[in-house]
Each structure stands twice: as structure tokens, then as C-alpha cells.
Amino acid sequence: MAAPLLSSLCCRHSLRHCSPRRFARNDLSFFRSLSTSISSEKSLVLSHVNEDAGVAILAMNRPPANSLSLELNEAICTSLKEIDTNPKIQSVILASTNPTIFSAGLDVTELISPDDQRLPKFWNSLQQVYIDLYGSRLAIIAAIQGHAPAAGCMLAMACDYRIMYGGGEGSTVDGRKRKSHIPTIGLNETQLGIAAPPWMGQLLVRTIGFRPAERALALGTLFPPMEALIEGLVDDVITEESFSPSADTIHALEKLLPDPIRNQALSLVMQKAFQEAELYAKISPQARVASKLVTRSESLKDMIASREADTEYFCSFICQDTVQKNLKKYVEALKKKSKSK
Ligand SMILES: CC/C=C\C/C=C\C/C=C\C/C=C/C(=O)SCCNC(=O)CCNC(=O)[C@H](O)C(C)(C)COP(=O)(O)OP(=O)(O)OC[C@H]1O[C@@H](n2cnc3c(N)ncnc32)[C@H](O)[C@@H]1OP(=O)(O)O
């Protein structure tokens, strides 16, 4: 049986939580803890639930770019754990409060001249985010309104379904008119002079297939939306022409979204993500989770078995002089680009 296998693999909130006993439990402490953790604009993530629909939202909220720091990684895991404890919730939308950046990947400042106590903790927290998303009993829908490079792309790939904003001149992302914004997605690590770790590279292989992944990893390709769709890196691309939501969807979204991002109820990506999340939430949880185990348990088992070695390799790799030099150059260029705007 697959379920016991995964329960021994994934600690805390994972596919193992799909047992009928778990679903039957009515844990009121969950509601109390959730209500204190949501809707503070200072939180690194905002989360909220719509129990009628069986859908939750988890929105990354670390300006300016949702780059993944130790603290953001931990906040994602904690929030997912809280949502997981609610038996009425079957789907989660993973989103961003920033309408043009889903996540800029690892916070590169964590990698430059790193503290040797913090660096392994940081890497462990990223591994945990992957394990918790990829091994979750919940169906997770990535609402990718903005850029998703490197570890940002990993977050999306660890979800069950990916919806990306198609961009375009004069389109609306969060309900307001804005100038053209075309997001990109991919594992661009080689552009920074580093390589994606094996488990992340293999995730790309499982998502888009061996040869396309081999090429994309080598070149560090960032795909615009339609190319990402053709490669199978995302499942859907939303443009104004391609999708018109119902009033019911918008109403349900308004009930779901926490205050600071309620205006995202007008975002087409969010609307489509909500519809998809509802679709998953209607499937029998046991059957849905069992099918997820079929495709994910082996790779999760391998990743968890090599976790310590992966951390050791990462830490020694990052501390190499040439890697540090490349990273510093990359960050300087990033800052220069940002200042020149
Ligand atoms: C075998 C190998 C074994 C082990 C593996 C070893 C290593 C591999 C490790 C891990 C794999 C994963 C790696 C990563 O995720 S590395 C991060 C990769 N990310 C990027 O390359 C994205 C960089 N950012 C951008 O390209 C743009 O910011 C973006 C397109 C996302 C948005 O552009 P936009 O024009 O909208 O915003 P900006 O003005 O550029 O940025 C705003 C602001 O945010 C700061 N920023 C952006 N990205 C990051 C980041 N990743 N980390 C920290 N800070 C970031 C940027 O500097 C601006 O700040 P400021 O200058 O203060 O205005």
C-alpha cells in the first residue's frame, strides 16, 4: 500500500493526513490558530479558507520579490500545516501578493558570504517547502501571475496544477490597467553560475520530459507563458480573450481572499485557479491522494533519503570562491537593473 510508505517519508503535514479518522476530526483549535495567523499585512504569507468551497489560499507576501529566505520558507510550511489540519479543506491556491512576481526564487543574499550556521538551516527549510508541497494531501494550484525563476519555478512545479498569466499590452493583472507585463518561468540557475540541485532538476524532468529538461537546465531557460504551456511546464495560460469567469466565482473568491489582496478577485488567473481548486476539491480525497502517491512517492522517498548529503553538497558548493564570485556579479547586475528603472 502506498499510503503507509509516504507517511514514513514525509514528516508533519503530508499525504498521510488523508486518513478517514483525520478527516472526521473537528479540531477547533485550528480555527483559532488560523484566525491569528491570517490577514496581517506584515505576515510573510497570508492565508485564509473558504470552507463552503473546500478551498484555501496561501499567498506569499515578502516584498519586493517574494525571494525565499529562511523565514519565508518556514512561514510557507507553517501556513500549509495549518491549512492541512482543517478537514474541510481539500485544495489550496498558492499565490503571491505581488501581481508581477510569483517568487524570484532563492533570496540570493542568503547565498553570498553566508553564515555557516544559517546556510544549512536555510537549505533545509527549502527542502521542507518542496517536501510539504509535493507530498501534501491537499491539491495545490499555483496561480502564477508573475515571474517564477529558479526556486520560484520549483514552487510551481511542486503543485498539482499551474496556471500562468499570459501577459500582453494593456492587460489587467489585478483589475487595474497596466503596461505590458510578460512573466517568465524556468530553472535559470546556470545563468547565475550555479546548477539546480538534483531533486529540483529531476522535478523539471518529471514535469516536461527528459530532453526538453536537459536543454532547459543547461541553458537556464526562462520560458514566456505560451512556450511554458507548449513545453508542459504550466497547464494553462490565461489571457483576457481566453477566459471569462462567472459572477459566482468572483463572489466565492471575495469570500476567500484576505483583505490586503481582496482586489485579486478581479485577476483572471486567480479566478481560473479558484475554479480549478473547486474541481479538485470535489474529487474523493482518498482516491485523489492515492493517485498522487502513484506518481510522487518514489521521487519523494529518494529525495528524503539523500537530504543530508544534498545539504552538505549545497553548503560546500555555495562556499566555493568561483561560485561566490558569480553570485556577487549576478546580484550587482540585478541591483543595477533595478536602480536604472
Ligand atoms: C549540483 C548542484 C548542487 C547544489 C546546488 C547548489 C546551488 C543551487 C541552489 C539552488 C537552486 C535555486 C536557486 C535560486 O532560486 S537562485 C535565485 C534565482 N532568481 C533569479 O535569478 C531572479 C532574479 N530576479 C529577477 O530576475 C527579477 O527581479 C524578476 C524578473 C524576478 C523581477 O523583475 P522586476 O523588474 O519586476 O524586479 P527587480 O527590480 O528586478 O527586483 C525588485 C527587487 O527585488 C530584488 N530581488 C529580485 N530577485 C531577488 C532574489 N532572487 N533575491 C534577492 N533579491 C531579489 C531586486 O534586487 C530588487 O531589489 P532592490 O534592488 O532593492 O530594488
The ligand as a Tripos MOL2 file, in Angstrom:
@<TRIPOS>MOLECULE
LIG
   63    65     1     0     0
SMALL
NO_CHARGES

@<TRIPOS>ATOM
      1 C1         24.7090   20.0700   -8.3270 C.3       1 LIG1
      2 C2         24.3260   21.3210   -7.6130 C.3       1 LIG1
      3 C3         24.1960   21.1390   -6.1660 C.2       1 LIG1
      4 C4         23.7290   22.0280   -5.3370 C.2       1 LIG1
      5 C5         23.0250   23.2200   -5.7770 C.3       1 LIG1
      6 C6         23.6840   24.4790   -5.4910 C.2       1 LIG1
      7 C7         23.1190   25.6110   -5.7430 C.2       1 LIG1
      8 C8         21.7810   25.7360   -6.3490 C.3       1 LIG1
      9 C9         20.8540   26.3180   -5.4140 C.2       1 LIG1
     10 C10        19.5770   26.4710   -5.5210 C.2       1 LIG1
     11 C11        18.6780   26.4180   -6.6330 C.3       1 LIG1
     12 C12        17.8410   27.6240   -6.7000 C.2       1 LIG1
     13 C13        18.4280   28.8140   -6.9450 C.2       1 LIG1
     14 C14        17.6850   30.1050   -6.9400 C.2       1 LIG1
     15 O1         16.5000   30.2290   -6.7940 O.2       1 LIG1
     16 S1         18.6930   31.4540   -7.1450 S.3       1 LIG1
     17 C15        17.6310   32.8270   -7.4280 C.3       1 LIG1
     18 C16        17.2940   32.9040   -8.8790 C.3       1 LIG1
     19 N1         16.4700   34.0550   -9.1380 N.am      1 LIG1
     20 C17        16.6920   34.8770  -10.1190 C.2       1 LIG1
     21 O2         17.5980   34.7440  -10.8780 O.2       1 LIG1
     22 C18        15.7300   36.0350  -10.2530 C.3       1 LIG1
     23 C19        16.3940   37.3300  -10.0340 C.3       1 LIG1
     24 N2         15.4040   38.3980  -10.1680 N.am      1 LIG1
     25 C20        14.9600   38.8350  -11.3540 C.2       1 LIG1
     26 O3         15.3250   38.3820  -12.3990 O.2       1 LIG1
     27 C21        13.9450   39.9250  -11.3030 C.3       1 LIG1
     28 O4         13.9840   40.5320  -10.0500 O.3       1 LIG1
     29 C22        12.4950   39.4470  -11.5820 C.3       1 LIG1
     30 C23        12.3650   39.0110  -13.0440 C.3       1 LIG1
     31 C24        12.0820   38.3190  -10.6530 C.3       1 LIG1
     32 C25        11.5190   40.6330  -11.3380 C.3       1 LIG1
     33 O5         11.9420   41.7240  -12.0980 O.3       1 LIG1
     34 P1         11.4140   43.1760  -11.7410 P.3       1 LIG1
     35 O6         11.9880   44.0860  -12.7730 O.co2     1 LIG1
     36 O7          9.9700   43.1710  -11.5670 O.co2     1 LIG1
     37 O8         12.0140   43.4760  -10.2960 O.3       1 LIG1
     38 P2         13.5050   43.9060   -9.9060 P.3       1 LIG1
     39 O9         13.6220   45.3730   -9.9310 O.co2     1 LIG1
     40 O10        14.4980   43.1440  -10.6890 O.co2     1 LIG1
     41 O11        13.5880   43.3920   -8.4030 O.3       1 LIG1
     42 C26        12.8990   44.0450   -7.3460 C.3       1 LIG1
     43 C27        13.7440   43.9550   -6.1250 C.3       1 LIG1
     44 O12        13.8550   42.5850   -5.7180 O.3       1 LIG1
     45 C28        15.2260   42.2120   -5.5900 C.3       1 LIG1
     46 N3         15.3620   40.7920   -5.9900 N.ar      1 LIG1
     47 C29        14.9300   40.2350   -7.1210 C.ar      1 LIG1
     48 N4         15.1990   38.9250   -7.1310 N.ar      1 LIG1
     49 C30        15.8240   38.6570   -5.9730 C.ar      1 LIG1
     50 C31        16.3460   37.4600   -5.4100 C.ar      1 LIG1
     51 N5         16.2710   36.2530   -6.0230 N.pl3     1 LIG1
     52 N6         16.9370   37.5360   -4.1990 N.ar      1 LIG1
     53 C32        17.0160   38.7070   -3.5330 C.ar      1 LIG1
     54 N7         16.5360   39.8890   -4.0410 N.ar      1 LIG1
     55 C33        15.9420   39.8480   -5.2420 C.ar      1 LIG1
     56 C34        15.9440   43.1510   -6.5500 C.3       1 LIG1
     57 O13        17.3090   43.2650   -6.2170 O.3       1 LIG1
     58 C35        15.1760   44.4290   -6.3160 C.3       1 LIG1
     59 O14        15.5730   44.9520   -5.0800 O.3       1 LIG1
     60 P3         16.1560   46.4500   -4.9710 P.3       1 LIG1
     61 O15        17.4310   46.4300   -5.7550 O.co2     1 LIG1
     62 O16        16.3460   46.6440   -3.5180 O.co2     1 LIG1
     63 O17        15.1190   47.3050   -5.6020 O.co2     1 LIG1
@<TRIPOS>BOND
     1     1     2 1
     2     2     3 1
     3     3     4 2
     4     4     5 1
     5     5     6 1
     6     6     7 2
     7     7     8 1
     8     8     9 1
     9     9    10 2
    10    10    11 1
    11    11    12 1
    12    12    13 2
    13    13    14 1
    14    14    15 2
    15    14    16 1
    16    16    17 1
    17    17    18 1
    18    18    19 1
    19    19    20 1
    20    20    21 2
    21    20    22 1
    22    22    23 1
    23    23    24 1
    24    24    25 1
    25    25    26 2
    26    25    27 1
    27    27    28 1
    28    27    29 1
    29    29    30 1
    30    29    31 1
    31    29    32 1
    32    32    33 1
    33    33    34 1
    34    34    35 2
    35    34    36 1
    36    34    37 1
    37    37    38 1
    38    38    39 2
    39    38    40 1
    40    38    41 1
    41    41    42 1
    42    42    43 1
    43    43    44 1
    44    43    58 1
    45    44    45 1
    46    45    46 1
    47    45    56 1
    48    46    47 ar
    49    46    55 ar
    50    47    48 ar
    51    48    49 ar
    52    49    50 ar
    53    49    55 ar
    54    50    51 1
    55    50    52 ar
    56    52    53 ar
    57    53    54 ar
    58    54    55 ar
    59    56    57 1
    60    56    58 1
    61    58    59 1
    62    59    60 1
    63    60    61 2
    64    60    62 1
    65    60    63 1
@<TRIPOS>SUBSTRUCTURE
     1 LIG1         1 GROUP 0 **** ****
